């Protein structure tokens, strides 16, 4: 079984900080495939948050630019999303995903991703 498992979600007040992590099992290699973070708010469509290529290229949604940072840590065995200055609008279920094709550029197009985690909930409220 190929699995992606997210962790690190929780409830914080506006302005707070969370760090999400994603680990893979079942012959999934972060150094071969570009990875991304997506989120889905209640009543909204899933949207891309950030993505990183095998070459370290990163892209971000305009809504999180300057506040969120995507990275590969632990020898590129773990995908992280550092989220600073969180806003209520950041509330949603966050998913990590692996691209279908190997060694391709980072993208926010969810059709480029083949494997998805189960999600971790982020709630930002007073």
C-alpha positions in Angstrom: 0.0 0.0 0.0 1.2 3.5 -0.9 0.2 5.9 1.8 0.7 9.6 2.7 0.0 10.5 6.3 -0.4 14.1 7.5 0.0 15.3 11.0 0.4 18.6 12.9 -3.1 20.1 12.5 -5.0 21.6 15.4 -6.8 24.6 16.7 -5.1 27.9 17.1 -6.0 31.6 17.6 -5.5 34.1 14.8 -1.8 35.0 14.5 -0.8 31.6 15.7 1.5 29.1 14.2 1.2 25.4 13.1 3.6 23.1 11.3 2.2 20.3 9.2 4.2 17.2 8.2 3.6 14.4 5.8 5.4 11.1 5.7 5.1 8.4 3.1 5.1 4.6 3.2 4.9 1.9 0.4 7.7 2.8 -2.0 7.0 6.5 -2.3 10.1 8.6 -2.8 10.0 12.3 -2.0 13.3 12.8 -3.9 11.8 11.5 -7.1 8.4 13.2 -7.2 7.3 16.7 -6.7 4.9 17.2 -3.7 2.2 19.6 -2.8 -0.1 20.8 0.0 -3.8 21.4 -0.7 -6.6 22.5 1.5 -10.4 22.4 1.5 -12.5 24.8 3.5 -16.2 24.0 4.4 -18.3 24.5 1.4 -15.3 25.3 -0.8 -13.5 23.5 -3.6 -10.1 22.1 -2.9 -7.3 24.6 -3.6 -3.6 24.4 -3.9 -1.6 25.9 -1.1 2.1 25.2 -1.9 4.2 22.8 -3.9 7.8 21.9 -4.2 9.8 20.1 -7.0 12.6 17.6 -6.7 14.9 20.5 -7.5 13.7 22.6 -4.7 11.4 24.9 -6.7 8.6 26.2 -4.6 5.3 27.9 -5.5 2.5 29.3 -3.3 -1.0 30.4 -3.5 -1.3 34.2 -3.3 -3.4 33.9 -0.1 -0.6 32.3 1.8 2.5 33.8 0.2 4.8 35.3 2.8 3.2 33.3 5.6 3.6 29.7 4.7 6.7 27.8 3.8 6.9 24.3 2.1 10.0 22.2 2.6 11.4 18.7 2.5 13.1 17.7 5.7 14.7 14.7 7.3 16.8 13.9 4.3 13.8 14.6 2.0 11.8 11.8 3.7 9.3 14.3 5.1 7.2 17.0 3.6 6.5 20.0 5.9 4.3 23.1 5.7 5.3 25.8 8.2 2.3 28.1 8.7 2.8 31.4 10.4 0.4 34.3 11.2 -2.6 32.1 10.7 -5.9 33.6 9.8 -9.5 32.3 10.2 -9.6 32.1 6.4 -6.8 29.4 6.6 -9.3 27.0 8.3 -9.8 23.8 6.5 -8.7 20.2 5.9 -5.1 20.1 4.6 -3.8 17.3 2.4 -0.4 16.4 1.1 -0.1 14.8 -2.3 2.5 13.3 -4.7 2.7 14.0 -8.4 2.0 11.3 -11.0 5.1 11.9 -13.0 8.7 11.8 -11.7 11.1 14.8 -11.7 8.6 17.3 -13.1 8.1 20.9 -12.0 6.0 21.9 -9.0 2.4 22.7 -9.9 -0.8 23.8 -8.2 -2.9 21.7 -10.6 -4.4 18.9 -8.5 -4.8 16.8 -11.7 -1.0 16.3 -11.7 -1.1 14.5 -8.4 -1.7 10.8 -8.0 -1.5 10.0 -4.3 -3.2 11.8 -1.5 -3.1 11.7 2.3 -6.2 11.5 4.5 -5.9 15.1 5.6 -5.3 16.9 8.9 -7.7 19.6 10.2 -6.6 23.1 10.8 -8.9 25.5 12.7 -8.1 29.1 13.3 -10.6 31.0 15.6 -10.7 33.2 18.6 
